[in-house]
Amino acid sequence: MKWVYIAAGILLYIKMLFFANPTSGVSGLAIVELIVKDSGIPNAVSAIIFRNRLYDTIFEVVVFTIAIMGAKFLLATERPSCTIYQFTDQPSIILSRLGATISALVSIELSLRGHLTPGGGFAAGVAGGTAIGLVAITSSSEWMQRIYEKWQAARWEKISVLVFILLSAITLCGIELPHGEFGALISGGLLPLLNILVALKVALGSWAVVLVFIHYRGLL
């Protein structure tokens, strides 16, 4: 079997060395302009993630979901921590909550306008998860758990994944909504919705992981 891998590697090397790249005659700027034109949104990176390489994005979301499930599974057999390490001094609490507010606003901005400006669903989700983490280290873990259960965050996380996969399947089948006016907030067909769903998934998933680590380890 080892020789099969070696032969495949040699053939791939020969292909890259001697066969011309079909896009070698096209400039990078022309490729970006073509992507922007086909997607109907100014952010070419989001267009690539949610349109040209949508298969990769689907599996990235699935891998993140599996990582969250793995954290819960691996820590489920441990004894819950009796000590919760949090900030207690007032200046640290104020600065953390100020940072959480800013991160939450950035998360909303990136999720809603990520298809128009630099940013996107993953960046928005990370900003949202950062806001949740900053609140967690300054608030009661019981209060965080009650809020998580009250708003059924776990259910919304699963719904966001299922809706994302469904909309992705529709997009991969070639069915698209009208692009709308280029540069407008409502434009790009389904791409803004995919952006928001990814942001929601990453933020809520980060919340779940934060609660698990606080419960079993006493720290983030």
C-alpha positions in Angstrom: 0.0 0.0 0.0 2.9 2.3 0.7 4.0 2.1 -3.0 0.6 3.2 -4.1 0.9 6.4 -2.0 4.4 7.0 -3.4 3.3 6.5 -7.0 0.2 8.8 -6.5 2.5 11.5 -5.0 4.9 11.2 -7.9 2.1 11.5 -10.5 0.7 14.5 -8.7 4.1 16.1 -8.7 4.5 15.5 -12.5 1.1 16.9 -13.1 1.8 20.1 -11.3 5.3 20.4 -12.9 4.5 19.7 -16.6 0.8 20.4 -17.1 -0.3 24.0 -17.5 -2.6 25.6 -14.9 -5.9 26.3 -16.7 -6.3 29.6 -14.9 -2.6 30.7 -15.5 -3.7 33.1 -18.2 -6.2 34.9 -16.0 -5.1 37.6 -13.6 -6.0 37.3 -9.9 -8.0 40.6 -10.1 -10.1 39.2 -13.0 -10.9 36.1 -11.0 -12.0 38.2 -8.0 -14.2 40.3 -10.3 -15.8 37.2 -11.7 -16.5 35.8 -8.3 -18.1 39.1 -7.1 -20.2 39.3 -10.3 -21.5 35.7 -10.0 -22.3 36.0 -6.3 -23.8 39.5 -6.3 -21.9 40.6 -3.1 -18.8 42.8 -2.7 -17.1 40.5 -0.2 -15.3 37.9 -2.4 -14.1 35.9 0.6 -17.7 35.3 1.8 -18.7 34.5 -1.8 -16.0 31.8 -2.0 -16.8 30.3 1.4 -20.6 30.2 0.9 -20.7 29.6 -2.8 -17.6 28.4 -4.6 -16.3 26.2 -1.7 -19.6 25.5 0.0 -18.8 21.8 0.4 -15.9 22.7 2.6 -18.0 25.1 4.7 -20.6 22.5 5.3 -18.0 20.1 6.7 -16.4 22.9 8.7 -19.7 23.4 10.5 -20.2 19.7 11.0 -16.6 19.4 12.4 -17.3 22.2 14.9 -20.5 20.5 15.9 -18.6 17.2 16.5 -16.0 19.1 18.5 -18.7 20.5 20.9 -20.3 17.0 21.3 -16.8 15.6 21.9 -16.1 18.1 24.7 -19.4 17.2 26.4 -18.7 13.5 26.0 -15.2 13.5 27.2 -15.9 15.6 30.3 -19.2 13.9 31.2 -17.4 11.2 33.3 -15.4 13.8 35.3 -16.5 15.0 38.7 -17.8 18.6 38.6 -15.5 21.2 40.0 -16.3 22.6 43.4 -14.4 25.9 42.8 -15.3 28.3 40.0 -12.5 30.8 39.2 -13.8 34.2 38.2 -12.9 37.9 38.4 -13.9 39.4 41.8 -12.3 42.9 41.6 -14.7 45.6 40.3 -12.3 47.1 37.7 -11.8 43.7 36.0 -15.6 43.1 36.0 -16.4 46.4 34.5 -13.7 46.1 31.8 -14.8 42.5 31.0 -18.4 43.5 30.6 -17.5 46.5 28.5 -15.4 44.2 26.3 -18.4 41.8 26.1 -20.7 44.6 25.0 -18.3 45.6 22.2 -17.7 42.0 21.1 -21.5 41.4 20.9 -22.0 44.5 18.8 -19.1 43.5 16.5 -20.7 40.0 16.2 -24.0 41.5 15.1 -22.3 43.8 12.7 -20.3 41.1 11.1 -23.2 38.6 10.8 -25.5 41.2 9.2 -23.0 42.9 6.9 -20.4 40.2 6.5 -21.3 39.7 2.9 -20.7 43.4 2.2 -17.6 44.2 4.3 -14.6 42.2 5.6 -15.8 39.6 8.1 -18.4 36.9 7.9 -20.2 34.2 9.8 -17.2 32.5 11.4 -15.7 35.8 12.6 -19.1 36.9 13.9 -19.5 33.7 15.8 -16.0 34.0 17.4 -16.9 37.6 18.4 -20.1 36.4 19.9 -18.4 33.5 21.7 -15.8 36.0 23.1 -18.7 38.1 24.5 -20.2 35.1 26.2 -16.8 34.1 27.6 -16.2 37.6 29.1 -19.7 37.5 30.7 -19.1 34.0 32.0 -15.9 35.0 33.9 -17.7 37.8 35.7 -21.1 36.2 36.4 -22.6 33.4 38.3 -22.3 30.0 36.5 -25.8 29.1 37.7 -27.2 32.3 36.2 -25.4 31.5 32.9 -26.9 28.0 32.9 -30.4 29.3 33.6 -30.2 31.7 30.7 -28.9 29.0 28.4 -31.8 26.7 29.3 -34.4 29.5 29.4 -33.7 30.6 25.8 -33.2 26.9 24.7 -29.8 27.8 23.2 -29.0 24.1 22.6 -32.1 23.6 20.5 -31.4 26.8 18.4 -27.9 25.6 17.8 -29.1 22.3 16.3 -31.8 24.1 14.3 -29.2 26.5 12.9 -27.1 23.6 11.7 -30.0 21.8 10.1 -31.3 25.0 8.3 -27.7 25.7 7.2 -27.4 22.2 5.6 -30.8 22.5 4.0 -30.1 25.9 2.5 -26.7 24.7 1.4 -28.2 21.8 -0.4 -30.6 24.1 -2.2 -27.7 26.3 -3.2 -25.7 23.4 -4.4 -28.6 22.3 -6.6 -28.3 25.6 -8.4 -31.4 27.2 -6.9 -30.7 30.8 -5.9 -32.7 33.8 -4.8 -32.4 37.0 -6.8 -29.2 38.8 -6.0 -30.9 42.2 -5.5 -29.1 45.5 -5.7 -25.3 45.1 -5.5 -24.0 46.5 -2.2 -27.4 46.6 -0.5 -27.9 44.9 2.8 -30.5 42.5 1.3 -28.5 41.2 -1.6 -26.6 38.1 -2.6 -29.5 35.6 -2.5 -29.0 33.0 0.2 -25.5 34.0 1.2 -26.4 36.5 3.9 -28.7 33.9 5.5 -25.9 31.3 5.5 -23.6 34.0 7.1 -26.1 34.6 9.9 -26.7 30.9 10.5 -22.9 30.2 10.8 -22.5 33.1 13.2 -25.4 31.8 15.3 -24.0 28.2 15.3 -20.5 29.2 16.3 -21.7 31.6 19.1 -24.1 29.2 20.6 -21.7 26.3 20.3 -19.0 28.4 22.1 -21.5 29.1 24.9 -22.1 25.4 25.3 -18.4 24.7 25.5 -17.8 27.5 28.0 -20.6 26.1 30.3 -19.1 22.6 30.1 -15.6 23.7 31.0 -16.9 25.9 33.9 -19.0 23.1 35.3 -16.3 20.3 35.1 -13.1 22.3 35.4 -14.0 25.5 37.2 -12.4 27.6 34.5 -12.5 28.5 30.8 
